Amino acid sequence: MTNALRTRAVHAGRDDLTDLGLHAVPLDFSTTYPSRDSAAEARRIDEFSAGGEVSGIYGRVSNPTVERFERALAELEGFDHAVAFASGMAAVSACLLSAASQGKRHVVGVRPLYGSTDHLLTSGLLGTEVTWAAPGEVPAALRPDTGLVFVETPANPTLTELDVKALVDACGDVPVLVDNTFATPVLQRPGRHGARLVLHSATKFLGGHGDVMGGIVACDAEEAARLRGIRFATGAVLHPLAGYLLLRGLSTLPLRVTAASATAAVLAERLTQHEAVTAVHYPKLGGPLVAFEVAGDPHALIAAVRLITPAVSLGSVDTLIQHPASLTHRVVAETDREENGITQGLIRLSAGLEDVEDLWHDLDQALKAC
């Protein structure tokens, strides 16, 4: 079996299609799976309740189209299992509930994180307690009831990076969860450095076209069993059509991320020379995201773009631009935003697949407007 990511992105989750006499992935919309053998169904439900991986029975237990997407993403991230959810935040919630179910309600978080993740951790809505710490302060923040260390690298929206392996080594037996939404497995695979859980908002680069919502967590068999149980109990299931579209998105993921990263690198370099820009943040590992700070009115910039799409989210084929302090991180307290580099002048741009000169022309004229 080849290890080339581009090849596996095309074939993962589809390796059996030729033997089935199919070219396109089957799309199964079934909500229930009939069986005349009720005793056998009872045994399968018992097996699922005990942490086993079963198919069929009912759509909230499993779906074959979604399972293909799960197998494919797990393979690309280097794990044996992955569990898909209705959204990225549903996946985040399931991870927190999984830790809490083991009596581990304390979480150490490294800011910045996606604004809704920050809000969920801070609010304690799921019965968890968070301690915020800089990467070097994480070991001192650990407690006997710490169930997760939650990080995002590159971080949303400042693109701050951290050393995953060093953090994992410092955390010992405490699981480290890495939100890998921005980098995708094309640019980094945190599991190779010891991260126990790797999370994606699949809505972003995995789907890649701004038309499907989902979340997924790559992990080991034990954690996957807990997450499937939580998904079954809470109902945060991924729709089969979403699973189909996300699996299709994976096939072009390496090409899209590589192309968008090349564009972002050019834009980042030009932004450093622009008189309206006071700072540019671009990850050392590269990627399609650029963050920059403007001296003028950020709202005027957003209003002035014409080719670039002014909208939240990222990872689409079209370039998106937004003001984090007003949108994705509005739910984070202003003092916390400012302390972690999310200033009023910060702009986040997700490069798409347009021609770089067209994008720069639009961005330049918008910068002049602000």
C-alpha positions, 0 to 999 in steps of 0.5 A, spaced: 500 500 500 502 506 498 504 512 503 503 517 498 498 522 501 495 524 494 494 517 492 491 515 499 486 522 499 483 519 492 483 512 494 482 512 502 475 509 503 474 507 496 478 501 496 473 496 495 469 499 490 472 496 484 470 489 487 463 491 488 463 493 481 462 501 482 466 507 481 462 512 485 461 511 492 454 509 494 450 514 498 445 510 503 440 514 506 437 509 510 434 511 517 433 504 519 436 497 517 430 491 517 432 484 520 428 478 521 432 476 527 431 480 533 435 476 537 441 477 533 439 485 533 439 485 541 446 482 541 449 487 536 446 492 540 449 489 547 455 489 543 455 496 541 453 498 548 459 495 550 464 499 546 464 495 539 463 497 532 457 495 529 453 497 522 446 497 521 440 497 526 439 504 526 441 511 522 444 514 529 448 508 530 452 508 524 451 509 516 455 506 511 457 512 507 459 516 513 463 510 515 467 511 509 469 518 510 471 516 517 476 510 515 479 515 510 480 521 514 483 516 520 488 513 514 490 520 512 491 522 519 495 516 521 490 513 526 486 507 526 479 510 527 475 516 526 468 518 529 464 524 525 459 529 527 454 534 525 459 539 526 465 541 528 462 544 535 459 537 536 465 534 535 468 538 540 463 537 545 463 530 544 471 530 546 469 534 552 463 529 554 468 523 553 473 526 558 468 528 563 465 521 563 471 518 565 471 523 571 476 528 568 472 534 568 478 539 568 481 541 561 487 545 560 486 550 554 492 554 550 489 560 547 487 562 542 482 557 540 476 558 535 472 563 538 466 558 539 471 553 542 473 558 547 466 560 549 464 553 550 470 551 555 469 558 558 462 557 560 462 550 563 456 549 559 458 541 559 460 541 566 467 542 565 472 547 568 478 550 564 485 553 566 488 557 560 495 556 560 501 558 555 504 552 552 510 552 557 505 553 563 501 547 561 505 542 565 504 546 571 496 547 570 495 539 570 491 536 575 489 529 577 482 530 574 485 533 567 482 530 562 484 534 556 489 539 554 486 542 548 490 546 543 490 549 536 496 549 531 496 554 527 491 557 532 485 561 530 485 567 528 493 569 529 496 563 526 500 562 532 504 555 532 506 550 537 511 544 538 506 538 538 511 533 540 514 538 546 507 539 549 505 531 548 512 530 552 510 535 557 503 532 559 505 525 560 499 521 560 494 526 559 491 526 552 493 532 548 487 534 543 490 538 537 485 542 532 488 540 526 483 544 522 487 550 519 493 545 517 489 539 515 493 532 514 496 535 508 501 540 512 501 536 519 499 530 522 499 531 530 498 524 531 505 522 529 508 527 534 503 523 540 497 527 540 491 522 542 486 526 539 486 530 532 480 534 531 477 537 524 471 542 523 470 538 516 466 544 514 472 547 512 478 544 508 475 537 508 469 539 505 472 545 501 467 548 497 463 551 503 457 547 502 457 542 507 457 542 515 461 536 519 466 535 524 470 529 525 475 526 531 481 521 529 483 517 535 484 510 538 479 504 538 478 506 546 476 513 545 472 512 538 468 507 542 466 512 547 465 518 542 460 513 538 456 512 544 456 519 546 454 521 538 448 515 539 446 518 546 446 526 544 444 525 536 449 529 533 450 524 527 453 526 520 448 526 515 449 521 509 449 526 504 454 530 508 459 524 509 458 523 501 460 530 500 466 530 505 469 524 502 469 527 495 472 533 498 478 529 501 480 526 494 482 533 492 484 536 499 492 535 497 491 539 491 487 545 494 491 546 500 497 546 496 495 551 491 491 555 496 498 555 500 502 558 494 497 563 493 497 565 501 504 565 501 505 570 495 499 575 499 503 574 505 509 577 502 506 583 499 502 585 505 508 586 509 510 591 504 503 595 504 503 601 507 496 600 510 498 593 514 502 594 520 503 586 521 503 580 518 502 573 521 503 567 516 505 560 519 512 557 518 509 551 516 505 555 510 498 554 509 492 557 506 491 562 512 494 569 512 492 574 518 494 581 518 493 587 522 491 594 519 492 601 521 486 604 518 479 601 519 478 594 518 470 594 517 472 599 511 476 594 508 471 588 509 466 593 506 471 594 500 472 587 497 469 585 491 472 579 488 474 576 495 468 574 499 467 577 506 464 572 510 466 567 516 469 560 515 475 558 511 477 553 506 473 554 501 475 554 493 473 562 494 477 566 498 474 569 504 476 575 509 473 576 516 474 581 522 475 576 528 473 581 533 467 582 530 465 575 528 468 568 529 471 571 536 466 576 538 463 571 544 470 571 547 471 577 552 475 583 549 480 583 554 481 575 553 481 577 545 486 583 546 491 579 551 492 573 545 493 577 539 486 578 537 486 586 536 481 590 533 485 591 527 486 584 525 484 581 519 483 573 517 484 571 510 483 564 507 486 564 500 482 560 495 483 558 488 483 564 484 488 567 480 493 570 485 494 577 481 486 578 481 486 577 489 492 582 490 488 587 485 482 586 490 486 586 496 490 592 494 484 597 493 480 595 499 486 596 503 487 603 500 479 604 502 481 603 509 
